[in-house]
């Protein structure tokens, strides 16, 4: 990991869309906030592409994302098309990095290979429901998981069962109970990371200090925080600041503006 200068360390933001279709106005608004905040603070703005969902990727989307942002007048200091000290800025080209941190978590006893099928997991879930229990995978961890070799699903073994609290730059102080945090997949059996894992590794390696994203991710924050806890046990990681942006509403004010709109 290349060290940023002290000036660059002050503020680093990013916009990290997935190439699954045409740019949405909500995405442009998110990029605008991240870009403006970086410029206001004499910081660095990164354009990163999160393309680990290959099944939904749309050909030509990356080019369209770049052209859309440029048309609006947003520029970036580092990114998929211009490079930078933390290149590559496209997740499918960063797989070795994710595997490295995954192995660190495995070695620390904070992640485990899981070869259960979806059908087996459904049986566990149905049993808990019949017994009026909340289904939490952490209560069903395999006793003797196989050695992870990159071909199995890899799950985070959450380091603490606890309630989480965090501050959001837009929403203020937020919290979630301990039942909202469960073991979850970090690496898929196809060798690709999940979004939950990949974006946190990228943000860490690229020195991102402030994250702007849609408020639909608030429900996922306990997972993210659990992973920050786990990674802080194996690397020198500090949580970034979070800003959850409200949706852009349709003209009638009753629903979120969708891509079809």
N, C-alpha and C positions, 0 to 999 in steps of 0.2 A: 504494500500500500504506500503510494507516494505521499509524502507529507505536504499539505497545503501551506502557503505562507500564512503568517499571523493575520494579515488583512483578509485573506480568503476564508479563514476559519470563522470569522465573525458571523456571517450568514451564508448558508448554501441551501438553495431550494431546488426543487426539480418538478418537472411534469413528466409523468410516466404512463402514457396511454397504451392500450392494447390494440393491435392492428386487426380488429374484428369487424371493421366497417368504417363508414364515413365519420368524420369528426362531428361530434354533437356540440351544440352551443354551450351546454353545461361544461363540457370538457374545455372549451376555449375559455370560459369564465374562470375555471380552476387554474388554467395555465396563466391567465392574465394576473390573478392575485399572486401566484408564486413568483412570476417574473417581476411584477411591480415591487413586491416586498424585497426581493433581492436587490433591485436597482436602488430603492430608497435607502438601503443600508450598505451600499457600495459592496454588495456581495456577488455571489456566483449563481447563475441559473443554468440548470442542466436539462436537456431533452433526452430522456431515456425511453426505450421501447420495451414493453413487457410482453413478449411473444411466446410464453410457455404454454398457452392453450392453442396448440397447433390445429386441433380439430375445428376451431371456430375462426381461424385466421382467414382474412379475405385478401386475395392478391391485389397488390397496388395500394393497400391501406397506408403503409408507411410513407410512401410518396405523397399521398393525399394529406396525411397529417402534417407533414413538413410544409407543403404548399399552403395549407389552410392557416397555419400559425404565421407564416411569413406574410400572407395576405392581410392578416389582422395587424401586422406590425410588430409581432413578438419575435425577438431574436434570442439566441442562447450563446453562452460562453463555452460550453462543452456539449457534445451530443453525438447522436448516431451518425450524422452526416459530416461532421467536422472534426470528430475525434476529441482528444484531450488526455490528461494524465491518467485517467481511470478507464480508458478504452479497453474493451469494446463497451458500447452503450446500448447493447441489445442482448436481452437475457439468454437467448438460445446460443449465444457465443460465449457465455460465462459459466457453462455447466461445471467446469473443473473447480471454480470458486465455490459453488454451492456444495459440491461433494466434499471439499476440504472442511468446511464448517460443519457439515453433517457428521463427518467422521470425528471431529472434535467433540461434538455432543455425544456421540456413541461412546467414545473413549471415557467420557466423564460420567457415563451412566445416565445421561439425560435424554437418550433417544434409543429406540429399539425397532428391530425389524419385525414386521407383522405380516404373516402369510395367510391370515384368515380370509375367507371369501365373503362377499357381500351377503350370501345366504346364511353363513354362520353368524355374522354380525346381526342380521335380522332376527335370528332365533334368540340371541342374547337380549336384544331390545324387547322382543315380544314377551319374554319371560319376566323382565323387569316391570313391564306395563301390567301384566297379570297380577304381579305382587304389589301393585300400586307404588312402584319405585320410579324415580327419575332415572332414565337411562344415561349413564355416564361411562364412557369406555374405560376411564381410569380404574373403574371397579372390576374390569374384566381383562386386565393386562395379561398377556401370555406369561406363564411362569418361567419357561425356558425358551426365550426367543432365539431364532437362529442367528448366526453371525451375519451381519449386514454386508452384502457384497455388491450392492448397487442395483440388483435386479428385483429386490423386494420393496414393498412399501415401507417407508421409514416414518415412525411416529415420534412426536415429542412426548417425553415423559415429564409432565408439568412438574417443575421443581417444588412448588408450594401449592397446597390447597388453601386458598384464602380469597377474601373479597379484594377487589381492586379499586383504587381511586386514582384519578388523573385529572389534570387541568387541560381544558381545551380553550384555545385563544378566542373562539367564537362563543361556545356554549358555557364556558365557565367550568366549575368543578363538577365532575361526573363520577359515577361509581357503578359497580356491578357486584352482585353476590358471588359467593364461591361456587355455586351451582352453574354459573355461566362459563366456567373454565374447565376444559376437558382436554385429554390427549388428542392431538390432531396430526394429520399427515404433513410431513415436511418434504419428502421426496417420493415421487410416484414410481411405480414399478418400471415405467418406460425411461427412467433416468432423468426426467425433468422435475424441477422443483414446483411446489405449489406457490401460488401468489403469496400466501401467508409467510412463507419462508424467504422466497427470493427477494422480495422488495426490501425486507429488513436487512438482508446481507448486502444488497446493493447500496442502500442508504448508508450503512456503516462504512463500507469500503470507500464510498465517494464523499464521505464527510458531511452528509446532509444534516442540517441543523433544524430546519423547519419544514413540516410536511403539511401541504394543503391538499385536501381531497373532499369528495362529497360526503355528506353526513350519513349516507347509507352504510358507511364503514364503522359507525359508532358501535353497532352491535358486535363487531369483530374485535374491538379494542381489547377486551380481556385476553383473547388469544395472543394478540400482538404483545401485550404486556408480559404475559407468561413467557413468551419466547425471548423478549428482552431480558427477563430475569435469568433464563437459562444461559443465554449467550454471555451475559455479564460474568458468569462463572468460569468461562473459558477464554474470553478476550476482554480487553479494556473498552467496554461499550457504555456509552451514555445515551439515555433516551433523548430523542429530538423533541422539539415542541410540536404540538398538534393543532391544526385548525380544521374543523369540520364545517364545510360550507353548505348552507341550505340549498334545496333544489330551486331551479328556475321553474316557475309555474306557467301553465298555459294561460291564454288570454282570459278565460273565465275564472281563473284563480282557484279552481277546484281540483286540478290534477297536475302532476308534474309534466313538464314539456318533454315529449318523447321524440325519438328520432323520426318517427313518421310525421310528426308535426313540422 
